Amino acid sequence: MGELPDDFADNLARILDPDDHEAAAEIIEAATMLDDVGLRRFLQLFAARVRCSDGPVTAEEIRAFLQQAARARR
C-alpha cells in the first residue's frame, strides 16, 4: 500500500466537525489498533458516512464507527 497523499490531513480536517478535531484524532488513532478486519470495517463505515452526507463528521459518529468495528469480530 502506498503512502497517504500529502494533503490527507487537510482533507480529513475539512470533513470533521471543527469542535471535534482533537477527540476525532484520538478515536482514529484507537481505530489503528484494530485488527485488519476491524480497521477495514471502521474505514468502510467512515467512508460511507462521508459519501452520504455533506455535513461535518462528529467525534460521536466516529466513536460509534469504532465501537461497531470492534464488535464486528466478536
Protein Blocks (a to p, Z undefined) as FASTA:
>chain_A
ZZddfklmmmmmmmpcfklmmmmmmmmmmmmmpcfklmmmmmmmmmmmmmmpcbdcdfkl
mmmmmmmmmmmmZZ
